[in-house]
Amino acid sequence: MTFTHIPVLADEVLNGLALKPGSRVLDGTVGLGGHAMLILAATSPNGELVAFDRDERNLAVAQERCAEFGDRATFIHDSFASIGTRDIGTFDAMLFDLGFSSVHVDDASRGFSFMKDGPLDMRYDVRQELSAEVVVNTWTREDLTTIFRRFGEEPRSAIIAKAIVDARREMRIDTTYQLAEIVASVVHRSGKIHPATKVFQALRIVVNDELGEVERGLAAALAALNPGGRCAVITFHSLEDRLVKTLFKTRTDLMAITKKPIVATEKEIAENPRSRSAKLRIVQKK
């Protein structure tokens, strides 16, 4: 399967990180390698990149796309939250493009989106046991209500959780269409947003412990950032952005480069709709 990928806020990231030839850079969420290729080009001829990703398939694509840069790039199949346990040195700049990539939406086999029918999976790393199907079919009504409210900010969490529990008594819920239809049966569409949108977000966050990964991973990564080095984080929903904003503000060793988050221009949004919700924050280590 062929995937298209346009890195969001690419110029803003490159300018904000103040990259130089020879810079050593960490890409904590390399995805399909869009930003990585630009970083390697900007740090030529002798810059280095260390790239992490939990999705082995994405990592392989990124590695292939960056092959022209030879051994200047190192790819690690793991979460960036493991940075603190690895002997990978220190860095002059860091980038974290959080959230799921376009490939996860386009490929129905991973079950991240209700736009196409597929197995209710949502795992970035298929080696882990917990999947969205397990959560939907085994977690209690109370727990489902909690995660939909907390991680989806869904005001009708209790109604949706009850509908899921009632439905799974009759038949196991194992596809994205099944789940989306259950949610739509009790919550009517309001505007262009599908009623299952927040539920799918909540499940994805829980299955992959996304907020926990950000909290642990950023703290570990910042410890490996050289004085004067910059860290850029792109978020795509309010929960991530609040977490990153709070973490940056509570660190006395960091100076904000962006007083307010940078957002995509109208031109970029027209060319790449995924950039619409992107927010970029950049800090520098004192």
N, C-alpha and C positions, 0 to 999 in steps of 0.2 A: 504493500500500500504506500502511495506517495503522499507526503504531507507538505503543506505550505506553511511557512513560518516567517513572520515579520517581527523583529524585536521591537518592543515598545520603547518610546522615549530614548531612542538610540543616541541621537546627538546630545541630548541633555545629560545622559549617563557619561558619555565620553568626555564631554567638557567638564562636568562636575567632578569626575574622578581625577582630573588634572594629570592624565597619564603621560609618561615620558618614555623615550627609548630605554630599555633596560628595566622598566618597572616590573616588580613581581606582584601578580594579581591573583586573587582568589575569586572564582565564580562559584558560589555556593549552590546554585540551582541552574545548571548549565542548559537544561532542556534540550532543544535541537541545535544549540550552538550559535544562534544568531548574534547575541552580544559577544560571545567568546571570540568569534572570528574578527569582529571589529576591534576588540581589545588586543588581540595578538597582532593585528596590523598596526595599531596605534603605538605599540610598545616595541616594534621592530627596531633594530635587527636582532636584539638579544634579550627581549623581555620574556618572562615566564608566566605561564598560567597553570593554576591547579584548579580543576573543575570537579565538582561533586554533582551527582544526581541519584535519586532513589529508583528511578525508572531505568532499568537496564537497556531497554529498547531505545529510549531517547538518548542515553549516553553513547550508544553505538553510532547513532546518526550524527551526533555532535562530533565524535571522534573522527568519523569519516570526512565530515565537512571541514574539519580543522587539520586534515592530514598534510596539507601544503606547508604547514608551519613546523613540521617535523617534531623533534623531541622537545620543542619549547613548551608543549602542552602535556600535562599529566591528567588522566581521567580516573576518577575513583567512584565505584558503584557503591554508594552509601549516602546516608543523610548527612547534611552539613552539621547536624547536631553532634556528630561524632568527631568533629574537628579537634576538640579538646583531648581526645584519646590518641591522636595521631601525631607522629613526628614529621611535620611537613614544613617547619620553619615559620618565618614571619613574612608579612606582606606589606607592600606599599599602597595597595588599594584593594577594595573588596566590593563585590556586587551580589545582591540577593534579589532575584526576580521571583517573587513569591506567587503562590497559587498554582493552579493547574494550567497546562499549556494547551495550545490549540489542537494538538494531536489527540489529547484526551477527549476533546469534544467531537472531533472528526471520526474517531475510531469507536464504533459502537461496541466492540468486543470488551471494552474496559468499563462500560456502564457508568460513565461520569455524567452523561446527559440524557434527558428524556426526549431529545430531538430525534433520536433514532432508537429503535428497540434493540436491547442487548442485555446480557447478563448483569445482574445487580452486583457489581464488583466494587469499583472505586478505589482499588489499591494502587498506589504508585509503585510500590515494591511488591511484586506478586509472591515473594518468599514469605511474607507475613500471613498469619492465619486469619486475622480479623478482616472481614469484608462487609460491605453494606448489606448483603443478603443475611449475614449472621446477625447484624444489629437489628434489622427490620423484623426478622423472624423469631428472635429469641429474647431480646431485651424487653423489660416490663413496660407496661403502658406508662407508668410514672417516669421511667428513665427516658423513654422516647419523648414524652412531653418536655422534659428538662432539656434535652439536647436540641430539640427543635426551637425552643424558646431562647436558649443561651447562645447557640452557635448559628442559628438561622434567623434569630430575632423575629420569629414568627408569632404573631399575637394569637393565632388560632391553633396553637400547638396541642392543646388538650383534645380538641375536636378531631384533629388529624391523627393523633396517637390512638384514640379510641377506634377510629375507622380502620386503621391498620391492624390493630389487635383483633377486631371483629372479622376482618377479611381473611387473616391468616388462619383462623379457626376452620375455615372452609377449604382453603387451598394455600400452599406455600407461595410466598411472594418472591419470585426469583428473576423478574425482568424489570427493566426500567419503565416500560409501558404500563405494566401492572401497577407499579407504585404510583406513577403519575396519574393514572385513571382513578385510583383510590382517593388520592388527595383531591382531585378535581370533582369527585362525587360529593364532597362535603364543603369544599371551598370554591366559590364561583370566581371566575376570572375578573380581575379589575384592571382595565387598560390592556397594555401589550404584554404585561408580565404574567407568565403561566403560574397558576397557584402552587405548583410543586417546586418552584425555583428555590425558595428558602429551605425547604426540606432537603433537597438534593445538596445544597451548600452545607447544611448542618451535618449530614451523613458523611460527606467527603472530609470535612474538618475532623470529625470524630474518628473515622476509620484510619486516617493518616496522622492523627494527633498533630495537626498543623500548627496550632497555636503553641503547644508545648515545644514542638521542634523549633519554632522561631525564637521562643524565649531562651531555650538552652543553647541553641546554635549561635545566635547573635552574641550572647555573653561570652561563649568560648572563642568565637571568631575575633571579637574586639580585643581579646587578650593577646592575639597574635598580630594585631595591627601595629605597624611601626609608628613612632611619634611623627606627626606631620602627615601621616597617611589618611586616606579618606575611605569612608564606607557609604555605599549607596544602596538603598532598599526601595524596591518597587512593590507596592501593595495593591490589592484589587477589591478589598471590601473593608468596611469600617472596623471590624474586629481586629484585623491585622494592623491596620493603620494606627488605631489607638494603642495597641500593644507596642509597636515600634516607637511611636511618639513618646510614650511614657518611659520606655527604656532609655531612649536617647536623653530625655530631660533629666533623668535621675542620675546619670553618669557625669560626675564632675570632671572627668578627664576628656570629655568630648565638647567640641564647639560646633554649633549648627552652621552649616554652609547655606542651607535653605531655611529661611525663617518660616516660610509656608511651603507646603508640598508643591512640587512642580506637576502640572497636569498637561495632558496632550492638547495640541492646537486643534482647531477645527479641521485643518487640512489633514493632519495625521488621523483624526477620528474617521474622516471620510474614506481614507485609504486603508485604515486598519481599525474597524469598529471595536475590537478587543481593547484598544487603548483608552476607550471612553472612561472607564472607571479606574484607570491607573493613577497612582500617586507616588511621586518620587521624593524621598527625603535623603539628604546627604549630610554627613557629619565628618569632622576632622579630629583626629586624636591630638591632644595637646602634647 
